Amino acid sequence: MKIIQGIIEKLIYSSILAPLIKKLIDIIIIYIGGLPQISIQIGSKVINNKYTIYIIIIMFCYFVLATILSSRLVWNRKLSKICPDFRFFSTLKVFSSNGYATYEYEKDNKIDYIKVTLHNFPISQDDNDGFTTSSDCGIIFLKELECWPFLKGYKISDKKVMSFWIIGRDGGEAIGLSFKNLQGHEQKIPLNLLMEGNIEKDSWKKVSIDLKKFRKVTHGIRDKIYIECFTFFTNSKLAKDKETVFFLRDINFK
């Protein structure tokens, strides 16, 4: 029995649920241990082995765990290659107001990255009431708090630096970065104020950002602050009505 437990522990060792699953297996084994032996007939042979039920329970737990981890709502395999800190209970979403936003996962020379396309339409004014429609669009790295209400988001208050690699289709792309905490406070800063030089088109550029620049939402009086998401965006003020295409990879927090 110890051998079987050891095998299962190795199978689930890499999971964040490993301690919980191991505890559950221990409880089940203790409870089932007092039951009488069971008989299983295979062809003309009858096998009497009380440990058969242990194997059934363990295999059931393993398949349940495998099913859970295969769900993109739990473990986003593609996103984990772009932003490892957001590999669990996270997703990518786009938003656009008077424009459009798309993203694609791509791979080149064994490097995983995402291609982001943001396009703001020209600012328009309604002839009837004089209301001005501006443009705003972006890509959101989001913790799925609606699907998993027990989550607190991503703890940002103990991180000091955010780093990533970026390259543009044309070079000099005008985009911004924002953080939003669980209290709903959001802070947006143009990327050219956070990095040295401009986004290049011929080579990847590493950007390291001091998170204290977002102290309004990432740091404060309280010791623990969690964010719901961070966003790369553009708008009418940054890019006017120009299509903006850029590529991101290796987003990390330390």
Rosetta silent file (secondary structure, phi, psi, omega in degrees, C-alpha in Angstrom):
SEQUENCE: MKIIQGIIEKLIYSSILAPLIKKLIDIIIIYIGGLPQISIQIGSKVINNKYTIYIIIIMFCYFVLATILSSRLVWNRKLSKICPDFRFFSTLKVFSSNGYATYEYEKDNKIDYIKVTLHNFPISQDDNDGFTTSSDCGIIFLKELECWPFLKGYKISDKKVMSFWIIGRDGGEAIGLSFKNLQGHEQKIPLNLLMEGNIEKDSWKKVSIDLKKFRKVTHGIRDKIYIECFTFFTNSKLAKDKETVFFLRDINFK
SCORE:     score description
SCORE:     0.000 S_00000001
   1 L     0.000  -37.662  179.083    0.000    0.000    0.000 S_00000001
   2 H   -64.169  -33.046  178.530    2.883    2.373    0.778 S_00000001
   3 H   -64.933  -44.272  179.773    4.244    1.764   -2.708 S_00000001
   4 H   -62.788  -45.241  178.716    0.911    2.744   -4.282 S_00000001
   5 H   -59.344  -41.203 -179.915    0.700    5.859   -2.119 S_00000001
   6 H   -62.140  -41.100  179.006    4.230    6.796   -3.139 S_00000001
   7 H   -62.775  -46.123 -179.057    3.400    6.477   -6.847 S_00000001
   8 H   -64.832  -39.948  179.150    0.292    8.636   -6.512 S_00000001
   9 H   -61.082  -37.707  177.693    2.161   11.252   -4.502 S_00000001
  10 H   -67.376  -35.325 -179.295    4.706   11.549   -7.325 S_00000001
  11 H   -66.675  -34.675 -175.429    1.901   11.909   -9.866 S_00000001
  12 H  -105.746    6.087 -173.944    0.302   14.804   -8.011 S_00000001
  13 L   -59.356  -39.352 -175.102    3.461   16.293   -6.519 S_00000001
  14 L   -77.475   -4.709 -177.063    3.668   19.158   -9.009 S_00000001
  15 L   -85.741  146.022  175.353    0.077   20.217   -8.372 S_00000001
  16 L   -69.981  -14.956  179.799   -0.863   23.073   -6.060 S_00000001
  17 L   -93.342    3.416 -174.461   -3.597   20.741   -4.801 S_00000001
  18 H   -53.699  -48.863 -179.354   -1.125   18.048   -3.799 S_00000001
  19 H   -60.619  -38.506 -179.805   -1.368   18.578   -0.006 S_00000001
  20 H   -67.233  -44.512 -179.971   -5.152   18.566   -0.156 S_00000001
  21 H   -64.904  -41.333  179.895   -5.339   15.430   -2.305 S_00000001
  22 H   -62.072  -43.050  179.437   -2.816   13.593   -0.128 S_00000001
  23 H   -63.656  -40.225  179.445   -4.807   14.442    3.006 S_00000001
  24 H   -63.305  -42.889  179.006   -8.019   13.284    1.334 S_00000001
  25 H   -62.577  -41.951  179.449   -6.423    9.958    0.348 S_00000001
  26 H   -61.528  -42.576  179.944   -5.162    9.430    3.903 S_00000001
  27 H   -63.970  -43.359 -179.398   -8.622   10.056    5.342 S_00000001
  28 H   -63.846  -42.326 -179.287  -10.254    7.682    2.848 S_00000001
  29 H   -63.016  -41.876  178.855   -7.692    4.948    3.551 S_00000001
  30 H   -63.342  -41.268 -177.961   -8.229    5.250    7.308 S_00000001
  31 H   -70.203  -43.935 -176.838  -12.004    5.099    6.884 S_00000001
  32 H   -73.366  -23.196 -175.188  -12.035    2.222    4.403 S_00000001
  33 L   -56.017  -26.742 -178.283   -9.461    0.233    6.374 S_00000001
  34 L   -87.976   -2.372 -179.013  -12.128   -1.074    8.733 S_00000001
  35 L   -80.785  156.006  179.397  -14.367   -2.451    5.994 S_00000001
  36 L   -68.663  163.994  177.524  -14.453   -6.160    5.142 S_00000001
  37 L   -64.767  152.589  177.695  -12.581   -7.551    2.170 S_00000001
  38 L  -116.215  157.992 -178.608  -14.265   -7.344   -1.224 S_00000001
  39 E  -116.274  133.843  176.413  -14.270   -9.865   -4.040 S_00000001
  40 E  -123.419  128.465 -178.856  -13.728   -9.070   -7.712 S_00000001
  41 E  -100.019  123.780  176.786  -14.328  -11.688  -10.389 S_00000001
  42 E  -120.695  105.383 -175.059  -12.143  -11.577  -13.492 S_00000001
  43 L    66.167 -123.869  179.923  -13.158  -14.321  -15.895 S_00000001
  44 L   -94.497   -1.806 -177.523  -13.249  -17.559  -13.925 S_00000001
  45 E  -100.479  142.738  176.768  -11.021  -16.231  -11.149 S_00000001
  46 E  -113.714  122.943 -178.398  -12.216  -14.535   -7.985 S_00000001
  47 E  -104.849  121.464  175.813   -9.808  -12.099   -6.348 S_00000001
  48 E  -103.646  109.343 -177.509  -10.213  -11.368   -2.659 S_00000001
  49 L  -156.832  112.690 -178.304   -8.229   -8.263   -1.810 S_00000001
  50 L   -67.503  -18.818 -179.442   -9.301   -5.459    0.452 S_00000001
  51 L   -79.111   -9.411  177.672   -6.701   -3.208   -1.181 S_00000001
  52 H   -57.817  -40.113 -178.723   -8.597   -3.336   -4.475 S_00000001
  53 H   -67.488  -30.561  176.045  -10.880   -0.588   -3.215 S_00000001
  54 H   -62.025  -44.776 -179.532   -7.819    1.514   -2.363 S_00000001
  55 H   -61.528  -42.146  179.630   -6.666    1.285   -5.954 S_00000001
  56 H   -61.980  -45.407 -178.701  -10.127    2.258   -7.230 S_00000001
  57 H   -64.261  -44.724 -178.477  -10.283    5.283   -4.920 S_00000001
  58 H   -64.424  -42.610  178.380   -6.770    6.423   -5.778 S_00000001
  59 H   -64.802  -37.651  177.726   -7.358    6.103   -9.525 S_00000001
  60 H   -62.034  -46.919  179.550  -10.625    8.008   -9.166 S_00000001
  61 H   -61.258  -39.277 -179.661   -8.847   10.831   -7.330 S_00000001
  62 H   -64.430  -45.302 -178.938   -6.124   10.890   -9.979 S_00000001
  63 H   -68.384  -34.501  175.717   -8.564   11.156  -12.891 S_00000001
  64 H   -63.794  -45.438  179.123  -10.552   13.866  -11.093 S_00000001
  65 H   -62.081  -43.914  179.529   -7.346   15.817  -10.522 S_00000001
  66 H   -62.276  -38.273  179.022   -6.242   15.356  -14.139 S_00000001
  67 H   -65.605  -43.091 -179.249   -9.641   16.584  -15.352 S_00000001
  68 H   -63.407  -46.604 -176.849   -9.481   19.671  -13.132 S_00000001
  69 H   -71.047  -19.775  177.746   -5.964   20.589  -14.189 S_00000001
  70 H   -79.789  -12.082  179.341   -6.814   20.131  -17.857 S_00000001
  71 L   -76.394  133.906 -179.973   -9.446   22.864  -17.563 S_00000001
  72 L   -67.137  -20.097  178.358   -8.263   26.244  -18.814 S_00000001
  73 L   -73.107  -17.585  179.184  -10.155   27.836  -15.926 S_00000001
  74 L  -103.216  -56.835 -177.579   -7.686   26.179  -13.545 S_00000001
  75 E  -127.127  111.512  179.827   -4.426   25.836  -15.422 S_00000001
  76 L   -94.195   97.490 -173.426   -3.890   27.875  -18.579 S_00000001
  77 H   -60.560  -44.647 -178.161   -1.027   26.049  -20.282 S_00000001
  78 H   -67.003  -42.962 -179.263   -0.486   28.617  -23.038 S_00000001
  79 H   -66.548  -31.459 -179.703   -0.637   31.571  -20.687 S_00000001
  80 H   -62.269  -25.503  179.417    1.814   29.883  -18.312 S_00000001
  81 H   -81.316  -17.126  179.124    4.477   30.143  -21.027 S_00000001
  82 H   -97.296  -45.394 -178.324    3.925   33.897  -21.332 S_00000001
  83 L  -138.266   90.401 -175.482    3.311   34.852  -17.696 S_00000001
  84 H   -56.170  -32.429 -179.228    4.128   32.037  -15.229 S_00000001
  85 H   -67.646  -17.765 -179.594    2.646   33.948  -12.261 S_00000001
  86 H  -112.294   31.133 -178.493   -0.744   33.858  -13.996 S_00000001
  87 L   -79.122  -24.688 -179.659   -0.713   30.175  -14.966 S_00000001
  88 E  -108.080  139.360  173.942   -3.391   29.168  -12.449 S_00000001
  89 L    52.535   39.715 -176.571   -6.973   30.484  -12.300 S_00000001
  90 E  -137.822  164.030  178.106   -6.185   33.128  -14.937 S_00000001
  91 E  -155.699  169.199  173.112   -7.074   34.038  -18.483 S_00000001
  92 E  -107.112  136.462  176.198   -6.480   36.585  -21.233 S_00000001
  93 E  -137.465  155.792  175.940   -9.259   38.908  -22.342 S_00000001
  94 E  -118.899  156.212  175.491   -9.502   41.849  -24.705 S_00000001
  95 E  -140.437  154.833  177.999  -11.676   44.949  -24.546 S_00000001
  96 E  -158.125  140.260  173.901  -12.410   47.744  -26.985 S_00000001
  97 E  -129.069  114.037 -175.615  -14.511   50.868  -27.134 S_00000001
  98 L    59.763   52.730 -179.821  -14.796   52.377  -30.608 S_00000001
  99 E   172.815 -164.391  176.785  -12.120   50.047  -31.952 S_00000001
 100 E  -145.187  157.338 -179.542  -11.016   46.432  -31.840 S_00000001
 101 E  -143.518  134.969  178.079   -8.492   44.272  -29.984 S_00000001
 102 E  -141.265  162.175  173.793   -7.187   40.771  -30.718 S_00000001
 103 E  -146.868  154.717  178.147   -4.386   38.479  -29.591 S_00000001
 104 E  -141.196  138.752  171.637   -2.763   35.279  -30.840 S_00000001
 105 E   -81.457  131.501 -179.957   -0.396   32.806  -29.257 S_00000001
 106 E  -136.329  164.197 -179.821    2.638   32.283  -31.487 S_00000001
 107 E  -144.970  134.506 -179.907    5.962   30.469  -31.368 S_00000001
 108 E  -147.551  127.684 -178.037    9.196   31.093  -33.250 S_00000001
 109 L    52.792   43.470  178.365   12.593   29.461  -32.690 S_00000001
 110 L    65.715   16.068  177.371   11.203   27.741  -29.588 S_00000001
 111 E  -106.197  123.148  177.817   10.184   31.115  -28.102 S_00000001
 112 E   -90.628  136.174  178.574    6.545   31.457  -27.014 S_00000001
 113 E  -155.609  172.242  175.907    4.939   34.885  -27.248 S_00000001
 114 E  -119.905  140.429  174.315    1.643   36.613  -27.942 S_00000001
 115 E   -97.867  124.131 -177.687    0.848   38.943  -30.816 S_00000001
 116 E  -114.769  128.536  177.800   -1.408   41.809  -29.736 S_00000001
 117 E  -120.406  120.636  179.261   -3.314   43.995  -32.198 S_00000001
 118 E  -125.607  132.944 -178.086   -5.066   47.138  -30.938 S_00000001
 119 E  -139.247  117.965  175.714   -6.804   49.635  -33.201 S_00000001
 120 E   -93.348  132.414  174.160   -8.565   52.812  -32.133 S_00000001
 121 L   -80.897  159.139 -179.447  -11.099   54.313  -34.514 S_00000001
 122 L   -57.918  147.167  175.970  -11.121   58.118  -34.993 S_00000001
 123 L   -63.317  132.642 -178.758  -12.822   60.179  -32.323 S_00000001
 124 E  -124.068  157.286 -179.830  -16.368   60.927  -33.425 S_00000001
 125 E  -126.919  126.474 -178.959  -19.011   63.352  -32.274 S_00000001
 126 L   -69.750  126.958 -178.381  -22.715   62.601  -32.310 S_00000001
 127 L   -68.347  -22.891 -175.366  -24.558   65.254  -34.333 S_00000001
 128 L   -80.101  -48.093 -175.749  -27.672   64.952  -32.192 S_00000001
 129 L  -119.441    3.813  177.473  -26.422   65.543  -28.653 S_00000001
 130 L    73.274   12.085 -179.529  -22.808   66.574  -29.162 S_00000001
 131 L   -74.400  132.033 -178.269  -21.502   63.527  -27.251 S_00000001
 132 E   -96.541  127.662  178.864  -17.889   62.703  -28.108 S_00000001
 133 E  -103.081  114.449  178.149  -16.919   59.035  -28.543 S_00000001
 134 L   -97.866 -179.119 -176.936  -13.261   58.319  -27.848 S_00000001
 135 L  -119.768  145.918  179.377  -11.382   55.043  -28.255 S_00000001
 136 E  -158.354  124.151  179.872   -9.908   52.702  -25.683 S_00000001
 137 E  -151.998  158.673 -177.869   -8.766   49.100  -26.168 S_00000001
 138 E  -177.071 -178.420  177.566   -6.359   46.614  -24.664 S_00000001
 139 E  -121.085  131.784 -173.361   -5.466   43.103  -23.522 S_00000001
 140 E  -111.181  128.654  169.675   -6.110   42.053  -19.913 S_00000001
 141 E   -94.105  106.498 -164.046   -4.184   39.492  -17.868 S_00000001
 142 E  -120.678  136.324  169.377   -7.003   38.572  -15.524 S_00000001
 143 E   -83.641  129.098 -174.765   -7.490   36.473  -12.413 S_00000001
 144 L   -78.566   71.815 -176.859  -10.802   34.578  -12.784 S_00000001
 145 L   -73.361  -25.495  178.712  -12.326   35.788   -9.520 S_00000001
 146 L   -71.116  -38.148  179.227  -15.898   35.361  -10.761 S_00000001
 147 L   -78.499  -29.162 -177.336  -15.368   31.659  -11.496 S_00000001
 148 L  -127.845   79.206 -174.896  -13.306   31.100   -8.339 S_00000001
 149 L   -64.276  -15.724  179.452  -14.734   33.373   -5.598 S_00000001
 150 L   -78.632   -9.480 -179.648  -12.424   31.876   -2.952 S_00000001
 151 L   -79.038  152.955  178.236   -9.393   33.460   -4.656 S_00000001
 152 L  -103.631    0.623 -174.274   -7.915   36.739   -3.473 S_00000001
 153 L    94.403 -159.271 -179.478   -6.334   37.673   -6.770 S_00000001
 154 E  -105.292  123.735 -178.792   -2.589   38.023   -7.288 S_00000001
 155 E   -71.917  116.893 -174.767   -0.568   39.280   -4.327 S_00000001
 156 L  -109.416  -19.123 -172.087    1.404   42.244   -5.616 S_00000001
 157 L   -68.035  -19.608  177.775    2.467   44.058   -2.440 S_00000001
 158 L   -99.310    9.330  177.016    5.487   41.783   -1.878 S_00000001
 159 L  -102.689  145.865 -177.668    6.749   42.190   -5.463 S_00000001
 160 L  -111.333  -32.367 -173.758    9.189   44.918   -6.424 S_00000001
 161 E  -134.762  139.496  169.254    9.772   44.576  -10.156 S_00000001
 162 E  -111.248  131.518  179.174    7.766   43.577  -13.210 S_00000001
 163 E  -130.688  151.632  177.260    9.785   42.559  -16.254 S_00000001
 164 E  -163.083  164.560  175.523    8.896   41.491  -19.786 S_00000001
 165 E  -109.695  138.746 -176.347   10.249   41.385  -23.328 S_00000001
 166 E  -142.310  148.149  173.992    8.536   43.384  -26.063 S_00000001
 167 E  -147.113  147.013 -178.046    8.951   44.088  -29.770 S_00000001
 168 E  -109.350  158.977  176.972    6.788   46.122  -32.149 S_00000001
 169 L   -70.464  -41.703 -177.200    5.717   45.599  -35.727 S_00000001
 170 L  -109.312  -18.145 -174.991    6.674   49.145  -36.726 S_00000001
 171 L    87.971  144.466  178.078    8.698   50.323  -33.733 S_00000001
 172 L    73.562   20.313 -179.505    7.844   53.209  -31.433 S_00000001
 173 L   -58.320  137.616 -179.466    4.378   51.817  -30.584 S_00000001
 174 L  -100.602  101.721  179.541    2.499   54.049  -28.117 S_00000001
 175 L  -132.545  170.409  179.256    0.909   51.850  -25.460 S_00000001
 176 E  -130.703  167.963  178.087    0.275   51.999  -21.741 S_00000001
 177 E  -127.498  137.798  179.015    0.299   49.675  -18.741 S_00000001
 178 E  -136.402  153.987  173.274   -2.264   49.600  -15.957 S_00000001
 179 E  -125.515  143.615  177.525   -2.901   47.732  -12.712 S_00000001
 180 E  -131.587  124.269 -179.013   -6.251   47.286  -10.981 S_00000001
 181 E   -91.093  178.345 -174.553   -6.556   46.074   -7.394 S_00000001
 182 L   -69.932  -17.407  178.151   -9.435   44.246   -5.725 S_00000001
 183 L   -83.481   -1.820  177.837  -10.838   47.495   -4.339 S_00000001
 184 L    92.367   -1.140  178.991  -11.443   48.673   -7.911 S_00000001
 185 L   -78.306  134.118 -178.434   -8.679   51.285   -7.965 S_00000001
 186 E  -129.263  140.679  177.463   -6.821   51.442  -11.267 S_00000001
 187 E  -128.477  128.949 -178.381   -3.689   53.316  -12.277 S_00000001
 188 E  -117.035  135.732  178.409   -2.602   53.818  -15.890 S_00000001
 189 E  -137.957  132.101  175.082    0.831   54.966  -17.056 S_00000001
 190 E   -60.284  140.393 -175.058    2.156   55.298  -20.643 S_00000001
 191 H   -65.258  -28.898 -179.192    4.885   52.752  -21.253 S_00000001
 192 H   -67.911  -14.800  175.745    7.335   55.363  -22.550 S_00000001
 193 H   -90.482   -7.337 -176.869    7.396   56.835  -19.019 S_00000001
 194 L  -109.395  -11.156 -175.081    8.281   53.448  -17.549 S_00000001
 195 L  -131.397  161.669  176.098   11.056   52.318  -19.892 S_00000001
 196 L   -88.896  129.315 -179.597   14.221   53.677  -21.437 S_00000001
 197 L    75.221 -162.272 -177.989   13.918   54.511  -25.120 S_00000001
 198 L  -114.132  168.771  173.820   11.154   53.249  -27.395 S_00000001
 199 L   -68.626  133.464 -177.134    9.790   49.878  -28.450 S_00000001
 200 L   -99.520  160.323 -179.190   11.978   48.522  -31.252 S_00000001
 201 L  -106.796  -15.673 -175.142   10.942   46.626  -34.370 S_00000001
 202 L   -99.676  -16.960 -177.911   14.133   44.715  -35.163 S_00000001
 203 L  -153.098  152.535  177.065   14.908   43.108  -31.813 S_00000001
 204 L   -66.742  143.072  179.197   13.293   42.136  -28.529 S_00000001
 205 E  -124.498  128.431  178.590   13.737   44.662  -25.742 S_00000001
 206 E   -85.725  132.776  179.976   13.640   43.784  -22.052 S_00000001
 207 E  -118.871  128.744  175.825   11.675   46.176  -19.868 S_00000001
 208 E  -119.393  126.147 -173.602   11.986   46.246  -16.069 S_00000001
 209 E  -119.634  128.209  174.491    9.479   48.355  -14.156 S_00000001
 210 E   -73.745  116.208 -175.685    9.684   49.458  -10.533 S_00000001
 211 H   -67.867  -11.186  176.089    6.236   48.614   -9.158 S_00000001
 212 H   -66.086  -19.096  176.697    6.428   51.539   -6.758 S_00000001
 213 H   -68.271  -17.055  176.011    5.456   53.673   -9.739 S_00000001
 214 H  -109.569   31.482 -172.289    2.046   52.038   -9.396 S_00000001
 215 H   -60.948  -21.663 -179.848    1.997   52.521   -5.626 S_00000001
 216 H   -62.458  -27.634 -177.922   -1.545   53.932   -5.709 S_00000001
 217 H  -121.709  -17.954 -175.924   -2.883   50.444   -6.418 S_00000001
 218 H  -103.852  -19.135  179.774   -0.012   48.032   -5.688 S_00000001
 219 L  -139.533  154.692 -178.394    1.307   49.328   -2.357 S_00000001
 220 L  -175.022 -158.091 -178.593   -0.232   51.137    0.552 S_00000001
 221 L   -67.654  -39.578 -178.839   -0.813   51.211    4.275 S_00000001
 222 L   -73.353  152.829 -177.987   -1.919   47.593    4.390 S_00000001
 223 L   -74.417  -32.763 -174.791    0.650   44.814    4.293 S_00000001
 224 L  -120.168  120.211  176.744   -1.166   42.698    1.705 S_00000001
 225 L  -127.589  132.199 -178.726   -2.579   44.070   -1.522 S_00000001
 226 E  -115.596  143.908  176.434   -3.930   41.884   -4.324 S_00000001
 227 E  -105.878  150.635  175.070   -4.584   42.848   -7.927 S_00000001
 228 E   -86.163  -34.869 -176.897   -7.374   41.585  -10.128 S_00000001
 229 E  -165.511  165.711  165.015   -5.534   42.250  -13.386 S_00000001
 230 E  -132.040  152.719 -168.750   -2.927   44.158  -15.307 S_00000001
 231 E  -138.422  137.916  166.732   -3.485   45.519  -18.808 S_00000001
 232 E  -100.533  125.850 -170.912   -1.556   46.636  -21.865 S_00000001
 233 E  -141.602  169.312  168.646   -3.706   49.250  -23.589 S_00000001
 234 E  -145.582  164.926 -179.248   -3.859   52.118  -26.013 S_00000001
 235 E  -153.413 -176.705 -176.444   -6.361   54.917  -26.569 S_00000001
 236 H   -61.284  -33.011 -178.137   -7.148   57.955  -28.674 S_00000001
 237 H   -74.380  -38.808 -176.939   -4.629   60.078  -26.785 S_00000001
 238 H   -77.047  -52.854 -171.602   -1.743   57.605  -27.061 S_00000001
 239 H  -116.096    3.164 -175.910   -2.086   56.182  -30.562 S_00000001
 240 L    53.886 -125.583 -178.922   -4.849   58.304  -32.101 S_00000001
 241 L  -110.287   23.153 -178.465   -6.467   56.123  -34.809 S_00000001
 242 L   -85.792  138.356  174.534   -3.337   54.148  -35.755 S_00000001
 243 E   -70.116  132.752 -177.848   -3.329   50.340  -35.594 S_00000001
 244 E  -116.465  122.416  179.874   -0.866   49.178  -32.950 S_00000001
 245 E  -125.387  126.127  177.707    0.741   45.724  -33.177 S_00000001
 246 E  -146.606  168.386 -174.881    3.263   44.438  -30.656 S_00000001
 247 E  -128.388  139.948 -177.008    4.530   41.153  -29.226 S_00000001
 248 E  -127.270  146.457  173.958    5.019   40.126  -25.570 S_00000001
 249 E  -156.996  163.655  173.322    6.851   37.298  -23.806 S_00000001
 250 E    49.489   57.854  176.157    8.404   36.301  -20.470 S_00000001
 251 E   -86.163  120.789 -175.983    6.280   38.481  -18.161 S_00000001
 252 E  -136.393  154.480  175.519    7.544   38.006  -14.603 S_00000001
 253 E  -123.616  136.072  178.879    7.164   39.531  -11.144 S_00000001
 254 L  -138.896    0.000    0.000    9.914   39.502   -8.504 S_00000001
